[in-house]
Amino acid sequence: MSENKQITVKKTVKTGITFGSALAMVISYSTWHSVGWAIFHGLLSWVYVIYFVLMY
């Protein structure tokens, strides 16, 4: 039973990280119109998304 929970948690975390990266890249590109910044902000993931929400 606990093994199934671990698998579920790992999949959820991976999905959340992937979604956070994609969201950060979309926000960054639509704001700055730069692929370089979009890649950089995608690496920062949720940190940039939270920063963007708080600042804008």
C-alpha positions, 0 to 999 in steps of 0.5 A, spaced: 500 500 500 505 505 501 509 503 495 503 505 491 502 512 495 510 513 493 509 512 486 503 517 486 507 522 490 512 521 485 508 522 479 504 528 482 511 532 483 513 530 476 507 533 473 507 539 478 514 541 476 513 540 469 507 544 469 510 549 473 516 550 468 511 550 462 507 556 466 513 560 467 516 559 460 509 562 457 509 567 462 516 569 461 515 569 453 509 573 453 512 578 458 519 579 455 518 576 448 525 572 449 526 565 448 533 566 452 529 569 458 523 564 457 528 558 458 532 561 464 525 562 467 523 555 465 529 553 469 526 557 475 519 554 475 515 555 480 519 560 483 518 565 477 511 564 477 510 566 484 515 572 483 510 574 477 504 573 481 506 577 487 510 583 483 505 584 477 
